[in-house]
Each structure stands twice: as C-alpha cells, then as structure tokens.
Amino acid sequence: MKTITIGEGALDLNQVGALAQGQARMTVSTRSSFLVRMKRSQEVLEQALRRGIPVYGVSTGYGSCCGNQISPAQRNNMEELGENLIQYHGCGVGMPLGREEVRAAMVCRLICLAQGYSGVTVDLLSHVSKFLNHDLTPVVPSMGSVGASGDLTPMSYIARALTGEGDVLYRGRIIPARQALAQAGIKKYRFQLKEPLAFINGTSMMTGIAVMALGRARNILAAAIGGTALAVHALQGHPEHFHPVIVNTKPHPGQIFVGEKLRKLLGAVGRQPPGSKNPSDLQDPYSLRCAPQILGVVADALEWIEKWIAIEINSANDNPLLDWDRKEVLMGGNFYGGHVAFAMDALKSALASTADMLDRQLALLVDPRCNRGLPANLVKTSGGNARVNHGFKAMQITASALTAEALKNTLPAASFSRSTESHNQDKVSMGTIAARDAARQCYLVSRVASIHLLAAVQACELRGGLEKRPRIAALVGSVRSRVKENVKDHPMDREIEILAGSWPEINFLR
C-alpha cells in the first residue's frame, strides 16, 4: 500500500480519494522546513497571548460572543473555552455521513492545518493520521452545517472522537470511541490552545464530500458515454452524427472528448453497420444525436469543478490565521464555502441532465413505437411466455422516478443563505448542503445509468450484429459477466446495485 505524506506540497483529488478509501496510508512530514513552519505559527500565537492581543476563539468567545475576552493569566479558562466549543456544537442530526466522506474530510483538514497558518501542533496531525491508518471513522450526523463558519457541527464530532468521546466505526461495527481507541492502542488526544477551533472551523467536510462525489461523477460520465454507444447500436442509430467535422467545429473540449469516445466505441470491423433506413429515421432523436453536446457539458464542468476543489483542498481555510513573517494574528473569512457551494450546485445540474438524457434513451429502447423493431419492453421470450412477461416495464418507471428526483434536486443550495448566530453569520455559503445534495445526486443518477445499461445491453443482444462492433461486444460481455439477461420476470433491484458498484472495474471507454 502506497504512503502519502502530508506537509510536503499539494495533494490532488486522487490522493485524497485513495486515503479516504483506505487504498493508501498517511504519514506526516518530518522535514525540517515543515516542522519549523508549524513551530513558528505556534510561536506567533503564544507571543500574541503574552502581549494581551485578543486572539479570536482563544482569548475571546466565539462568534457574536467575541466581546467576552479572557486575560492572559486565565489560561485554564482558555483551555475550557476550547473544550466547550467541541461540546456545544454536538447538535448534528440526520443519518451519519458515509465512511469515505468522513475520512476525506479528515484528510482535507490535515492538509489545511499543515499549511502552517493555524498554530496547531504536529502532534494533532499525527493523531488524526493514526485514526486514518487504523481505520477509525468518527460517526458524524449529516445535517447541521451552513457552510460558514465552515463545518463547525460535523467537524466537532470528529474532534470529540479524537479525545475518546462519541462513537466511531471500527472493524465493521459502531462502538464508543474510547473503546475503539483502547483496542487500536491509541491514546486520547488533549487539544492545545486554538486547536479545537482550528480543527472544526473550515471547509473540510464539504470539501471531503465533494471529492468523493467528483470521483463518482467521473464514473457516471463514463457509464453514460458507454451506455449511449450501446443505445445507438441497439436502435440502429447513425454514428455519422458524431462525425469529427460536426463535433470539432464547436470546439468545446468536453464535446470533442465525448464525440471521440463514441466514434471509437462504435467503430466497426469492415463496413459500418447501416443506420435505420426508415425515412422518418433520417436523424436520430436528440438524446442520441446530441450526446456529445449533452455529455460534453458534464466533461467540461468536471474539469473546472475539480480545479476549484483542488484549490480548496490545499488552502488554509481556518480563522484566525497566523502570519509568521509579520508575527500577526489575522482574522478573516476563509472558512466560507462559496466556491464549493457553487461547484456542487453546478455538478448537481450537470448530473441531472445526464440522468434526463439516459431516461429519454431508455424510453426509446422500451417503446415499440420508437425502438425500430425491438420487442416492447425488451422482452426476450416469445410465444405465450411473451404475453405474461414484462421485461423492463417497471425498470423504466423506477428510472423515471429517480430522474424526476434528480431534476428536483437541482435547486441551488447556495441560494438559500440564511442569517444565523445572532447575525454574526449573516451570509453563509450552504456549501455542505450543496455537497450533500451532489452526493445524493450521484446515487440517483448512478442508478438511472445502471437501469439504462441493463436495458441497452439487452437491446443490443436482441438487435444482434455485435460481431461487427468489437468494442460494443466487449462492453456487453463485461456487463453480462456480472448480471444475466432478463428472460423471465423477476426482481431486478439486485442487478441495479451490482452494476452501480462495478463501474470502476468496467472499462466503458475501451
């Protein structure tokens, strides 16, 4: 298993994802330049406190209570203030966030703190890395953050777990954190000054959720491209709709990428199989013909969204920040999750459009008025048995329901900013809600894509001619190695989930 080091430069989304999924181990840098940077920020904090300079959240109360100031002599009160912060934010509600999302958030927080602007100790970073390497995942309720002052409530559950409070997922079971720490041989952590605030005051939870959503969105895009190629074959579509002169003369990079992949997938041995000869089928419906233009938006959106999230991952999104060059305590608003909110709201819309396209293709595949000679609902049986079997009739209903929910989910979370916390937090990002919405969107759209893929593979088998298109045949074979054809009515929920969980292993763009 590879090791990824925190504190020696920027990490990318793939590295954060690998750590979140337990595919890599974490270590904290021991380079002298890193250790000096961390130590200098602590010194700035200590000097400010000794000089009686108010340091927000250390020698003052929080938020609208920042006028409550603590004298330098009352260090015990400062420590109690930090302990209270992670206690009173323990008011989250809702189902727990996923294991990978919580681990991604922990990685993102470490990267933030390792920038050296937060005044925390290396011991804190090492303690969090032990949680990750021993696979102790705090149980974090999903609801309760407005995305500024960052993810206070959800991150407080991680902070409490570090000290042995609350619950964690460990070895497949949810158990008290103190019990898991004892079993793993890890001591309870005691926060130093400013560390409670530095740990929970930032955009790490929304960013961690966003990282995992983006990985799933990439898989959805690949599945949508592969599934579209299958649908074109099954419906005797016209690959010339994806001709380079058409696709490349409106040179959006994503459109060019999708068009190129579709042409490759539909490549033939010998002469290209002809499209439908019916005069009314001269042009395919938009959900087929415009696939590069539809999915190209998703591909291009992912490019800029991933850049934004990579910047957020490698940012100092704490408050206050400590400038070790000028020895100043700087109070600002880097905890505001506006970029994450906007990016995740955009991702929601791009994914909903993907679901809508696949749902329209599915409608073409199952409807005998539109599917160019395929049996109604793609029923494979014949004779009397065909009269009692219904094929993909209910599957289309489920796909329509999921698509409708995905479309409904496109309402931008950022538009619902609220004034809260005595009007101190009077403009908030809603970034965590947007990220959770995007994660939900990935779930919905991935299941639409699974249903579409099951139907498209069956339709290709009914159409025949797979030997002329080896890549289409290989894709059909890859799906069939996981799920069998539908020849008799039976529950298909299991097949949907099998395919949704197999996407990283299926080479849709072969």
C-alpha positions as a printed NumPy array, in Angstrom:
array([[  0.   ,   0.   ,   0.   ],
       [  1.438,   3.361,  -1.002],
       [  2.136,   6.077,   1.558],
       [  1.091,   9.701,   1.088],
       [  2.838,  12.404,   3.106],
       [  1.096,  15.473,   4.495],
       [  3.103,  18.691,   4.701],
       [  5.31 ,  18.351,   1.628],
       [  3.252,  20.072,  -1.029],
       [ -0.19 ,  19.984,  -2.572],
       [ -2.273,  16.823,  -2.786],
       [ -4.628,  16.109,  -5.666],
       [ -8.134,  14.671,  -5.661],
       [ -6.91 ,  11.174,  -6.483],
       [ -4.599,  11.151,  -3.467],
       [ -7.342,  12.369,  -1.138],
       [ -9.67 ,   9.761,  -2.61 ],
       [ -7.102,   6.99 ,  -2.129],
       [ -6.67 ,   7.914,   1.536],
       [-10.435,   8.173,   2.013],
       [-10.98 ,   4.721,   0.524],
       [ -8.208,   3.13 ,   2.553],
       [ -6.077,   2.49 ,  -0.532],
       [ -3.113,   4.425,   0.883],
       [ -1.541,   5.118,   4.26 ],
       [ -0.797,   8.554,   5.61 ],
       [  2.325,   9.943,   7.196],
       [  3.145,  13.427,   8.442],
       [  6.27 ,  15.111,   7.106],
       [  9.41 ,  15.166,   9.219],
       [ 11.206,  17.692,   7.013],
       [ 12.828,  20.466,   8.984],
       [ 11.236,  23.158,   6.8  ],
       [  7.773,  21.807,   7.617],
       [  8.462,  21.453,  11.337],
       [  9.889,  24.979,  11.506],
       [  6.833,  26.369,   9.72 ],
       [  4.489,  24.672,  12.172],
       [  6.544,  25.816,  15.164],
       [  6.686,  29.426,  14.002],
       [  2.913,  29.699,  13.77 ],
       [  2.626,  28.393,  17.333],
       [  5.131,  30.991,  18.464],
       [  3.104,  33.782,  16.852],
       [  0.069,  32.577,  18.811],
       [  1.93 ,  32.419,  22.122],
       [  3.504,  35.866,  21.638],
       [  0.113,  37.426,  20.908],
       [ -1.399,  35.881,  24.036],
       [  1.504,  37.02 ,  26.22 ],
       [  1.147,  40.573,  24.898],
       [ -2.579,  40.572,  25.657],
       [ -3.613,  40.857,  21.99 ],
       [ -7.138,  39.462,  21.604],
       [ -6.974,  36.216,  19.608],
       [-10.409,  35.273,  18.362],
       [-11.558,  31.913,  19.696],
       [ -8.595,  31.576,  22.059],
       [ -8.787,  34.576,  24.368],
       [-12.283,  35.607,  23.216],
       [-15.649,  33.953,  22.968],
       [-16.957,  32.64 ,  19.676],
       [-18.997,  34.378,  17.009],
       [-21.225,  37.082,  18.395],
       [-19.72 ,  36.373,  21.823],
       [-16.254,  37.543,  20.779],
       [-16.605,  40.529,  23.133],
       [-16.183,  38.105,  26.035],
       [-12.419,  38.334,  26.499],
       [-10.091,  36.304,  28.711],
       [ -6.946,  37.769,  30.279],
       [ -3.534,  36.165,  29.592],
       [ -3.399,  34.952,  33.199],
       [ -6.549,  32.866,  32.781],
       [ -5.046,  30.114,  30.616],
       [ -7.242,  27.465,  32.217],
       [-10.281,  29.387,  31.031],
       [ -8.85 ,  29.439,  27.511],
       [ -8.489,  25.654,  27.595],
       [-12.03 ,  25.253,  28.905],
       [-13.269,  27.56 ,  26.142],
       [-11.783,  25.215,  23.533],
       [-13.26 ,  22.155,  25.203],
       [-16.677,  23.794,  25.297],
       [-16.507,  24.588,  21.581],
       [-16.469,  20.961,  20.509],
       [-19.1  ,  20.106,  23.099],
       [-21.774,  22.657,  22.302],
       [-21.504,  22.033,  18.577],
       [-22.557,  18.433,  19.161],
       [-26.064,  19.105,  17.864],
       [-25.991,  17.473,  14.444],
       [-28.946,  15.48 ,  13.199],
       [-29.728,  13.081,  10.388],
       [-28.253,   9.855,   9.131],
       [-24.463,   9.543,   9.521],
       [-22.247,  10.593,   6.651],
       [-20.51 ,   7.811,   4.749],
       [-17.194,   6.371,   5.892],
       [-15.333,   7.612,   2.828],
       [-16.765,  11.129,   3.099],
       [-15.719,  11.446,   6.751],
       [-12.234,  10.11 ,   6.029],
       [-11.889,  12.515,   3.089],
       [-12.874,  15.381,   5.395],
       [-10.191,  14.33 ,   7.899],
       [ -7.579,  14.27 ,   5.141],
       [ -8.659,  17.708,   3.927],
       [ -8.421,  19.085,   7.456],
       [ -4.904,  17.754,   7.846],
       [ -3.843,  19.372,   4.58 ],
       [ -5.316,  22.69 ,   5.736],
       [ -3.615,  22.606,   9.123],
       [ -0.318,  21.535,   7.565],
       [ -0.172,  24.824,   5.659],
       [  1.267,  26.225,   8.877],
       [ -1.083,  29.162,   9.392],
       [ -3.241,  27.696,  12.169],
       [ -0.947,  27.498,  15.191],
       [ -1.541,  23.792,  15.808],
       [  0.95 ,  21.144,  16.868],
       [  2.372,  18.371,  14.732],
       [  1.033,  16.018,  17.408],
       [ -2.518,  16.852,  16.322],
       [ -1.733,  15.946,  12.723],
       [ -0.071,  12.717,  13.815],
       [ -3.056,  11.783,  15.963],
       [ -5.501,  12.234,  13.081],
       [ -3.236,  10.188,  10.821],
       [ -3.388,   7.344,  13.363],
       [ -7.178,   7.385,  13.119],
       [ -6.937,   7.119,   9.344],
       [ -4.279,   4.415,   9.31 ],
       [ -6.126,   2.307,  11.893],
       [ -9.431,   2.886,  10.073],
       [-11.245,   4.546,  12.974],
       [-14.008,   6.636,  11.402],
       [-15.993,   9.003,  13.637],
       [-19.763,   8.793,  13.332],
       [-20.85 ,  12.202,  12.018],
       [-24.5  ,  13.282,  11.599],
       [-25.07 ,  14.635,   8.116],
       [-27.066,  17.773,   8.944],
       [-26.298,  20.922,  10.872],
       [-23.757,  22.951,   8.883],
       [-24.48 ,  26.163,   6.976],
       [-21.017,  26.186,   5.411],
       [-19.722,  29.271,   7.243],
       [-18.089,  29.442,   9.783],
       [-17.204,  26.335,   7.879],
       [-18.332,  22.903,   9.015],
       [-18.414,  23.516,  12.745],
       [-21.032,  20.986,  13.775],
       [-19.967,  17.957,  11.683],
       [-16.262,  18.536,  12.333],
       [-16.931,  18.746,  16.075],
       [-17.908,  15.067,  16.038],
       [-14.51 ,  14.184,  14.599],
       [-12.807,  16.387,  17.174],
       [-14.673,  14.683,  20.017],
       [-13.721,  11.257,  18.704],
       [-10.047,  12.245,  18.833],
       [-10.481,  12.766,  22.578],
       [-12.275,   9.446,  23.073],
       [-15.834,  10.785,  23.086],
       [-18.725,   9.879,  20.825],
       [-18.872,   6.867,  18.521],
       [-16.687,   5.541,  15.712],
       [-16.962,   2.919,  13.014],
       [-14.22 ,   0.372,  13.719],
       [-13.794,  -3.101,  12.276],
       [-17.258,  -3.027,  10.789],
       [-19.065,  -2.001,  13.99 ],
       [-20.139,   1.291,  15.549],
       [-18.692,   1.384,  19.047],
       [-17.774,   4.071,  21.613],
       [-14.642,   5.967,  20.594],
       [-12.904,   5.266,  23.902],
       [-13.369,   1.527,  23.338],
       [-12.028,   1.701,  19.785],
       [ -9.014,   3.742,  20.886],
       [ -8.181,   1.17 ,  23.53 ],
       [ -8.446,  -1.679,  21.025],
       [ -6.279,   0.173,  18.494],
       [ -3.705,   1.165,  21.105],
       [ -4.188,   4.902,  20.544],
       [ -4.222,   7.411,  23.398],
       [ -6.928,  10.015,  23.799],
       [ -5.861,  13.383,  22.431],
       [ -5.777,  16.547,  24.534],
       [ -6.223,  19.682,  22.455],
       [ -3.805,  22.576,  22.872],
       [ -4.807,  26.241,  22.672],
       [ -6.581,  27.158,  19.434],
       [ -6.578,  23.551,  18.192],
       [-10.303,  22.925,  18.784],
       [-11.231,  25.987,  16.736],
       [ -8.592,  25.316,  14.076],
       [ -9.838,  21.772,  13.67 ],
       [-13.538,  22.467,  13.183],
       [-13.547,  25.967,  11.654],
       [-13.17 ,  25.452,   7.912],
       [-14.476,  23.885,   4.715],
       [-13.056,  20.39 ,   5.129],
       [-16.296,  18.426,   5.487],
       [-17.951,  19.934,   2.417],
       [-14.688,  19.528,   0.505],
       [-14.294,  15.893,   1.521],
       [-17.846,  15.129,   0.408],
       [-17.165,  16.971,  -2.853],
       [-14.021,  14.916,  -3.533],
       [-15.93 ,  11.653,  -3.269],
       [-18.833,  12.983,  -5.343],
       [-16.469,  14.019,  -8.121],
       [-14.938,  10.551,  -8.299],
       [-18.403,   9.056,  -8.657],
       [-19.402,  11.669, -11.212],
       [-16.44 ,  10.654, -13.384],
       [-17.701,   7.07 , -13.307],
       [-21.207,   8.242, -14.204],
       [-19.903,  10.167, -17.205],
       [-18.004,   7.116, -18.462],
       [-21.066,   4.909, -17.991],
       [-23.254,   7.417, -19.819],
       [-20.882,   7.512, -22.801],
       [-20.651,   3.724, -22.935],
       [-24.388,   3.296, -22.456],
       [-25.115,   5.803, -25.216],
       [-22.939,   3.858, -27.648],
       [-24.891,   0.715, -26.753],
       [-28.178,   2.539, -27.322],
       [-27.034,   3.813, -30.734],
       [-26.19 ,   0.261, -31.792],
       [-29.424,  -1.192, -30.4  ],
       [-31.582,   1.461, -32.093],
       [-29.78 ,   1.28 , -35.43 ],
       [-28.656,   4.841, -34.906],
       [-26.427,   6.928, -37.133],
       [-22.794,   7.224, -35.933],
       [-22.233,   9.958, -38.522],
       [-23.977,  12.287, -36.073],
       [-20.654,  12.146, -34.199],
       [-18.516,  12.928, -37.249],
       [-15.383,  14.95 , -36.358],
       [-16.416,  17.802, -38.657],
       [-19.655,  18.163, -36.666],
       [-18.23 ,  17.675, -33.19 ],
       [-14.974,  19.605, -33.627],
       [-16.43 ,  22.682, -35.3  ],
       [-17.935,  23.691, -31.981],
       [-14.685,  23.043, -30.166],
       [-15.664,  22.684, -26.544],
       [-13.085,  20.22 , -25.167],
       [-15.702,  18.076, -23.467],
       [-17.792,  17.805, -26.619],
       [-14.719,  16.77 , -28.629],
       [-13.812,  14.194, -25.958],
       [-17.278,  12.595, -25.883],
       [-17.584,  12.551, -29.675],
       [-14.208,  10.861, -29.998],
       [-15.121,   8.195, -27.435],
       [-18.455,   7.466, -29.123],
       [-16.804,   7.099, -32.522],
       [-14.252,   4.714, -31.057],
       [-16.862,   2.589, -29.28 ],
       [-18.996,   2.362, -32.413],
       [-16.054,   1.547, -34.663],
       [-16.782,  -1.401, -36.931],
       [-14.898,  -4.293, -38.432],
       [-15.252,  -3.803, -42.163],
       [-18.125,  -1.621, -43.266],
       [-20.051,   0.329, -40.641],
       [-23.459,  -1.28 , -39.953],
       [-26.106,   0.881, -41.61 ],
       [-28.441,   3.017, -39.579],
       [-32.186,   2.696, -39.847],
       [-33.385,   3.062, -43.445],
       [-36.803,   4.336, -42.447],
       [-37.182,   7.826, -43.997],
       [-38.507,   9.18 , -40.712],
       [-35.319,   7.983, -39.003],
       [-33.056,  10.165, -41.123],
       [-31.906,  11.873, -37.916],
       [-31.824,  10.203, -34.516],
       [-33.705,  11.781, -31.588],
       [-31.79 ,  14.408, -29.672],
       [-30.964,  12.156, -26.688],
       [-28.823,  10.104, -29.108],
       [-27.778,  12.619, -31.74 ],
       [-26.783,  15.346, -29.291],
       [-24.938,  13.097, -26.807],
       [-21.574,  14.882, -27.361],
       [-23.25 ,  18.231, -26.836],
       [-25.093,  16.985, -23.713],
       [-22.337,  14.98 , -22.055],
       [-19.662,  17.42 , -23.201],
       [-21.11 ,  19.882, -20.699],
       [-20.572,  17.329, -17.933],
       [-16.988,  16.646, -19.027],
       [-16.117,  20.348, -19.173],
       [-17.876,  21.071, -15.883],
       [-15.883,  18.348, -14.154],
       [-12.653,  19.947, -15.351],
       [-13.233,  23.317, -13.729],
       [-15.028,  21.895, -10.685],
       [-12.092,  19.596,  -9.955],
       [ -9.683,  22.55 , -10.208],
       [-11.749,  24.539,  -7.731],
       [-11.96 ,  21.654,  -5.287],
       [ -8.212,  21.001,  -5.584],
       [ -7.58 ,  24.637,  -4.618],
       [ -9.96 ,  24.297,  -1.669],
       [ -8.229,  21.097,  -0.511],
       [ -4.83 ,  22.805,  -0.425],
       [ -5.974,  26.045,   1.186],
       [ -5.678,  27.499,   4.662],
       [ -9.397,  27.807,   5.445],
       [ -9.071,  28.403,   9.186],
       [ -9.764,  31.587,  11.156],
       [ -7.83 ,  33.33 ,  12.562],
       [ -4.65 ,  32.752,  10.563],
       [ -1.181,  33.391,  11.939],
       [  1.324,  35.267,   9.757],
       [  4.737,  34.059,  10.899],
       [  6.611,  36.608,   8.77 ],
       [  4.948,  39.677,  10.273],
       [  4.014,  37.925,  13.524],
       [  0.397,  38.989,  13.16 ],
       [ -2.925,  37.4  ,  14.049],
       [ -5.2  ,  37.832,  11.028],
       [ -8.955,  37.452,  11.299],
       [-10.944,  36.869,   8.112],
       [-13.343,  34.559,   6.329],
       [-11.523,  31.72 ,   4.544],
       [-13.935,  29.32 ,   6.243],
       [-16.639,  30.489,   3.815],
       [-17.507,  27.655,   1.409],
       [-18.77 ,  29.689,  -1.515],
       [-16.625,  28.03 ,  -4.169],
       [-17.578,  24.543,  -3.009],
       [-21.253,  25.508,  -2.916],
       [-21.263,  26.92 ,  -6.438],
       [-19.262,  23.981,  -7.791],
       [-21.511,  21.369,  -6.206],
       [-24.688,  23.157,  -7.311],
       [-23.299,  23.094, -10.859],
       [-22.407,  19.416, -10.558],
       [-25.963,  18.662,  -9.468],
       [-27.34 ,  20.235, -12.637],
       [-24.83 ,  18.506, -14.908],
       [-25.634,  15.12 , -13.395],
       [-29.382,  15.727, -13.607],
       [-29.025,  16.475, -17.302],
       [-27.17 ,  13.169, -17.689],
       [-29.988,  11.293, -15.956],
       [-32.549,  13.038, -18.147],
       [-30.682,  12.046, -21.324],
       [-30.366,   8.409, -20.227],
       [-34.02 ,   8.287, -19.203],
       [-35.042,   9.561, -22.653],
       [-32.826,   6.944, -24.332],
       [-34.403,   4.276, -22.144],
       [-37.855,   5.423, -23.259],
       [-36.769,   4.929, -26.88 ],
       [-35.401,   1.45 , -26.145],
       [-38.524,   0.037, -24.481],
       [-41.259,   1.66 , -26.595],
       [-42.144,  -0.37 , -29.74 ],
       [-43.286,   2.842, -31.405],
       [-39.754,   4.237, -31.135],
       [-37.297,   1.355, -30.862],
       [-37.146,   0.488, -34.56 ],
       [-38.326,  -3.076, -34.41 ],
       [-37.28 ,  -4.278, -30.978],
       [-39.903,  -6.044, -28.808],
       [-41.937,  -3.977, -26.383],
       [-40.141,  -3.558, -23.036],
       [-37.261,  -5.618, -24.473],
       [-38.966,  -8.899, -23.579],
       [-36.724, -11.736, -24.797],
       [-39.183, -14.62 , -24.551],
       [-41.523, -15.493, -27.409],
       [-44.91 , -17.073, -27.955],
       [-47.239, -17.453, -24.994],
       [-44.488, -16.675, -22.481],
       [-44.039, -13.239, -24.042],
       [-47.629, -12.402, -23.102],
       [-47.005, -12.9  , -19.383],
       [-43.542, -11.298, -19.122],
       [-42.991,  -7.562, -18.903],
       [-39.234,  -7.119, -19.295],
       [-38.167,  -3.58 , -18.476],
       [-41.616,  -2.042, -17.954],
       [-41.186,  -1.39 , -14.223],
       [-37.497,  -0.603, -14.619],
       [-38.454,   2.358, -16.782],
       [-40.84 ,   3.546, -14.085],
       [-38.051,   3.422, -11.491],
       [-35.668,   5.247, -13.825],
       [-38.282,   7.947, -14.386],
       [-38.83 ,   8.325, -10.647],
       [-35.099,   8.625,  -9.969],
       [-34.667,  11.088, -12.827],
       [-37.508,  13.25 , -11.55 ],
       [-35.913,  13.328,  -8.111],
       [-32.542,  14.235,  -9.612],
       [-34.113,  17.07 , -11.586],
       [-35.919,  18.314,  -8.484],
       [-32.603,  18.236,  -6.645],
       [-31.047,  20.849,  -8.962],
       [-32.343,  23.754,  -6.888],
       [-29.143,  25.584,  -5.87 ],
       [-28.424,  25.264,  -2.169],
       [-26.349,  28.462,  -2.221],
       [-29.487,  30.47 ,  -2.969],
       [-30.846,  29.655,   0.479],
       [-28.274,  31.501,   2.555],
       [-29.636,  32.375,   5.995],
       [-28.671,  34.835,   8.705],
       [-27.883,  32.932,  11.882],
       [-25.913,  33.023,  15.13 ],
       [-27.147,  36.457,  16.275],
       [-26.463,  37.937,  12.809],
       [-22.732,  37.284,  13.099],
       [-23.078,  34.605,  10.45 ],
       [-25.443,  36.768,   8.421],
       [-24.376,  35.46 ,   4.986],
       [-23.488,  31.784,   4.777],
       [-22.491,  29.523,   1.876],
       [-24.644,  26.406,   2.354],
       [-21.647,  24.581,   0.847],
       [-22.134,  21.462,   2.946],
       [-25.76 ,  21.15 ,   1.915],
       [-24.755,  21.601,  -1.732],
       [-22.093,  18.896,  -1.355],
       [-24.53 ,  16.509,   0.318],
       [-27.01 ,  17.216,  -2.491],
       [-24.316,  16.367,  -5.038],
       [-23.561,  13.107,  -3.243],
       [-27.275,  12.289,  -3.307],
       [-27.348,  13.208,  -6.982],
       [-24.559,  10.721,  -7.67 ],
       [-26.603,   7.997,  -6.001],
       [-29.721,   8.797,  -8.023],
       [-28.025,   9.202, -11.386],
       [-25.81 ,   6.149, -10.971],
       [-28.934,   4.026, -10.52 ],
       [-30.563,   5.577, -13.583],
       [-27.395,   4.728, -15.508],
       [-27.456,   1.145, -14.176],
       [-31.033,   0.637, -15.363],
       [-30.195,   2.19 , -18.714],
       [-27.158,  -0.049, -19.075],
       [-29.126,  -3.203, -18.283],
       [-31.723,  -2.26 , -20.881],
       [-29.185,  -1.183, -23.512],
       [-27.229,  -4.435, -23.213],
       [-30.401,  -6.482, -23.565],
       [-31.445,  -4.357, -26.548],
       [-28.052,  -4.902, -28.217],
       [-28.405,  -8.644, -27.803],
       [-31.892,  -8.526, -29.308],
       [-30.669,  -6.424, -32.207],
       [-27.659,  -8.637, -32.93 ],
       [-24.723,  -7.738, -35.147],
       [-22.332,  -7.393, -32.21 ],
       [-19.595,  -9.176, -34.124],
       [-19.338,  -6.112, -36.36 ],
       [-18.564,  -3.808, -33.435],
       [-15.951,  -5.466, -31.194],
       [-15.9  ,  -2.724, -28.555],
       [-19.672,  -2.826, -28.185],
       [-19.464,  -6.627, -27.957],
       [-16.759,  -6.364, -25.28 ],
       [-18.85 ,  -3.921, -23.253],
       [-21.874,  -6.218, -23.495],
       [-19.692,  -9.121, -22.368],
       [-18.334,  -7.13 , -19.413],
       [-21.851,  -6.381, -18.204],
       [-23.005,  -9.954, -18.772],
       [-20.124, -11.261, -16.671],
       [-21.817,  -9.508, -13.752],
       [-25.557,  -9.822, -14.455],
       [-27.577, -12.233, -16.549],
       [-30.104, -11.448, -19.267],
       [-33.745, -10.899, -18.399],
       [-35.723, -13.794, -19.869],
       [-38.376, -14.056, -17.165],
       [-39.957, -11.518, -14.866],
       [-38.036, -11.289, -11.591],
       [-36.909,  -8.592,  -9.138],
       [-34.04 ,  -6.61 , -10.668],
       [-33.059,  -4.41 ,  -7.739],
       [-30.002,  -6.551,  -7.084],
       [-28.804,  -6.182, -10.672],
       [-29.098,  -2.407, -10.408],
       [-26.859,  -2.335,  -7.346],
       [-24.353,  -4.827,  -8.768],
       [-23.743,  -2.625, -11.792],
       [-23.668,   0.594,  -9.776],
       [-20.929,  -0.931,  -7.623],
       [-18.965,  -2.344, -10.575],
       [-18.312,   0.825, -12.55 ],
       [-14.688,   1.402, -11.548],
       [-13.927,  -2.083, -12.929],
       [-15.914,  -1.758, -16.177],
       [-13.945,  -0.105, -18.956],
       [-16.753,   1.891, -20.555],
       [-14.375,   3.861, -22.747],
       [-12.35 ,   0.869, -24.021]])
